[in-house]
Amino acid sequence: MPGNKYNTNSAHIPTRVGRLLRERELRKSSKASQSNEAGDGNKGPELFEHEFQLREGERAGASYEEQFSGAAIAARALIEGSERQDGRPFRQRLLVVANRLPVSAVRRGEDSWSLEMSAGGLVTALLGVKEFEARWIGWAGVNVPDEIGQRALTKALAEKRCIPVFLDEDIVHQYYNGYCNNILWPLFHYLGLPQEDRLATTRSFQSQFAAYKKANQMFADVVNKHYEEDDVVWCHDYHLMFLPKCLKEYNRNMKVGWFLHTPFPSSEIHRTLPSRSELLRSVLAADLVGFHTYDYARHFVSACTRILGLEGTPEGVEDQGRLTRVAATSS
């Protein structure tokens, strides 16, 4: 389900996604009936693979606590081997960058905010990892157009070790409701791209992708402002696929990881995305790319080899001598 997995509030499924999910259930019911009559022998291997990934994606979405525990393992891998110049171990500072902060913010006055931290999920997983101290960077989920409100919210969030990215309503509509939840989330769950009115869809896609890149750059600007030497930056999910590239352009020595909390589709499905190559190369700017299962990691490597023509290795993906490690937190 698209939305914020970093708090306990469920997001509403966008109209198009809801319709696609209902249509998929109808198709599955129809196929089940046909299967009972004719047997399963006529199914092609591609259909088998896609149905398996849909079921696995649904299972993956059923237990976020297990998923985020795996994500914490990936964080350990990202900071593994870090040490001071004098060789003494130290407690690493981790900048966790996600679309949403793990808080709910309600404005009580011109310069007053009420905050409630979320429980479970990524928050709980990271609190159990003692090798680093975390700072959270993300959108607070509210529109704050005035400087007084922004300063007050920034100050209140600082007490929760959170740093806000302020997105205006138009950016949120185009980037989050549009490109993230209308394009990427359905595609990553094998629901396909919008089919209505091809010309209108193309124009909409271009504006949404432009907003997606702009939003990712806004996240990068906030990270760059607060980054300190030896920090590790841990980017999360399909909302921020462009972020690793933005960060490496700012500082190529910055240690950056990116972790996906959804399925990653087969290369045949990913190939249908117009921005496929640009997004893949942006993710490959990270030092470590993490997935929940081996199959998702395998699909990512396959997309890089088949779409970008790069070389996949047992450790990850190699491009002109630079290796991006690819890891899975479970089999």
N, C-alpha and C positions, 0 to 999 in steps of 0.2 A: 504494500500500500504506500503510495507516495506521501511525502510529508516529513515531519520531524521525528526521527527515531531517538532523539536525544532528550526527550521529555516524555511524560506519561499522557499527554493530551493527544488524542487521535485526530488526524486531519481528515477532512471530508474528501472523498474520492472525486476528482473532477468529472464533469458530466461525460466527456468522451471516454475517459478511462472506465467509468462505471458501465457505460454501454458496451464497451469492448469486453469487459469481464463477463457481463451477462451473455453476450453473444458466444464467448468462448465456452461457457458452461452449457449453452444449448448445443453447440457443436460437439462437445464431449459426450453429452447425453445421446445425441444422434449417432455418433460413432460407436458408442457402447451398444446401442440397439442393433446396429448393423453388424457389429462384431459377434454378438450372440447368435445372429442368424447365419453369418457366413464364415465365422472363425477369424482368427487374427492373422492368418497366413498371408493375406493380401496387403498388409501394411508395408510401406516402404521403410528403409532404414532411416531416412531423414525424418519421417514422421515420428518414428520411435524415439529418436534423439530429442526432438522438440518437445514431445509429450513428457519425456523423462525430466527434461530441464524445467518444465512448468511445474511438475510435481515437486521437484527438488527445491525450486524457488519458493513454493508455498510452504514446504517444510522449514526452509531457512527462515522464513518470516514468522514462524510460530514460536520461536524461543530466542528472543533478543538477548537474554542474559547469557546464554551459551555463546551466541555470536560475539558479543562484546568482550567476553572473557577471552575468546580467540583473538580479538582485536588487540587486547592488552598484551598478548603474547607477541604480536607483531611489533608493538611499541618497544618491547624489550629487545627484539632483534634489531630494531632501528638504531637503538642507542648502544648496542653491544660493543664493547671494546673502547668506549670513551674514557679518557683519563686526562688528568691535568698535565701541564707541561713538565712538572717535576715528577710525574709518574704516579702520584697519589690518586686513588679513586675519589670521585666526588659525586654529589647528588645532582643528576642532570635536570635542567629545566626544559620542560616539554611544552611547546605551544600547540595546543589542540585547536584546529581550525575546522569548523563545521558550519553548515548553513544556518543552524539555529543554536543559540546559547542554551545551556541546560537550566534556564530560568524562565519563569513567567513574570512579566513586568506589567504593572497597572499604574497609570498616572493618577496621583491623588491631588495634585495641585500644580501650579506653574513650575515649581522647583522641587517637587516631592514625588517619590516613586515608592511603590510597594513591590517587593520581590519575593518570589517563592522558588526555592531550588527544586529541581526535579529529582525523583528517586529512581533507582534501577538503571538498567542499560549501561551505556558507556560510562556514566558517572560512577556507578558502583564498581565497575571493572577497574577503572583507573585509580579509585581511592584505595584499592587493594594492592597496588603496585608501588613499592617503596623506593624503587631505584631513581625516581624522578619526582619533581614537583610540577604540577600542571597549571598552565594558564589557558583560559578558554577564549577563543576569538570567534565571533559570529554575530549574526543578526538577532536582535532581541525580540523580533516578531511584532513590533509596533512601529508605526510611522511617527517620527519625531522631527518635524520640519524646522523647529526653532532652536536657536543656539542655547537658550536658557535650559530648555528641556534636555538637550543633548548633554550639556555639562553636568546637570543634576543626575541623569541616568548613568553617565560614565562614572561619576563618583560613587554612586550607590553600587554599581556592578563591581567596582574595584574591590570592595569589601568581600565579594564572593569569588575573587580571583578571575573575574570575567571582563572581557574587553569588547565593546560593541562595534559592529560595522553598521553604519546608518545608511539604509537603502530607502529611496523614495518610492512612492506608490507605483509609479510607472515602471521603474526597474523591477520591482517585485512582481508586477503583473506580467511583464515580458520575460523576465529571467526565470522566476520561480514557477508561477502558474503556467507560463507558456512553454519555454524550452525544456525546463526540468521535468515538469509533470505531464506535459502534453506530447513531448517528443521522446526524451530519454527514458523515462520510467516505463512507458508502454513498450518501447523497443527492447529494453533490457529484459522484459518479461514476455517476449515473443508475441506481443500484441500488434506490432507493426506501426508504420507511420500513418499520419492522417491521409485519408483518401478523398476527402470532400474537396471539390472545386480546386483543381490542380494549380491554377494561376494564383488564386487567393492564398492557397496553402504555401506556395513558394514565396510570395511576398511576406506572409506572416512568419515563415521559417527564417528568412533573412533578418528581419527585425528582431526576432526572438534570439537568434544566435548572436547578433551584435550586442544585445542586452546581456546575454550570458557572459560574453567575454568582458564586457564593461564591469559587470558585477564581480567577476573573478579578479579583475584588476583592482577593484575597490577593496576586496579582501586582502589582496597582496599588499596594497598601500598601508593598511593597518598593521599587518604582520611586520613589514619593513620598519615601521615607526617604532615598534616595541621589541624588535629582534635584538638580542645581545649575542656576542661571540660565544660559540659552543652550544647555543640553543639548538634543539631538535624541533623541526616543524612537522606536524603530523596532520595531513589533510584528509578529509573524510567525504566519501560518497560522490555520486554522479553530479551533484550540484557544483563541485569544484574540480572538474577534470582539467580545466585550463590553468589552475592555480600553480602546479609545480613549475610550469614553464615561466610564468610571471615571476616567481620567486627566484629561480635560477638566473634569470636575466638581471635581477637586482644584485645577487651575490652567488656566483657559481660554486662557492665553497660551502654554502648553506646546506646542512643535512636535512633532506626533505623526504618524507614518506607519504604515500597515498593509499588509502584503504577503502575498498568498495563493500558496502553492506547489502548489495542486491546481487542477483545473478549477473554474470557477464555472458552475453549471447554468443552463439557460434559466429564464425567469420562470415558465413553466408547471410546471416541476419544483420550483423554490424555493417556489412558492405552496403546495405540500402540507405545508410545514413549519409546525407550529403557532406557533412563535416567530419566524416570518419577519419581521414588521414590527419587532419589538424588536431583532433582530440587525442588520437593515439600518440602522436609525437609530443603533445603537451604532457600527457601522463608519463611518458618515457623520460621526461626531464627529471623525474623523481629518482632518488637513489634506491628506494625499495617500494615495490608495488604489492599490495596484499589483497588476498581474497579469502572467502570462507571455506571454499572447497577446492580440491585439485582440479575438478572439471572446469570451474570458472577460470582458474589460472591457466589451464590448458587452452581454453578458448581465447583468452587474451593474447597469449604467445602466438597462437595460430593466426589471429587477426593481424598481428605485427608482421609475421612472416609472409602471409598471403596478400595483404593489402599494401604494406610498406616495403616489402621485399627485403626485410631484415633477417638476421640469422638468430634463430632460437637456440639456446644452450640449456643444459640441465640446470644452470643457475638462474637463467633469465633471458633477456633479449640484449643482443650486442649490436651497436651501431657505431661504425667507424672507430672501433677500439674501446668505446665506452660501454660498460655493462650496467644495465638496470636489473637489479635482483627482483625476481618474482617469487612470491611465497604464498602458500596456502596454510591456513591454521588448522584444517582437519582434512581427512581423506575424502 
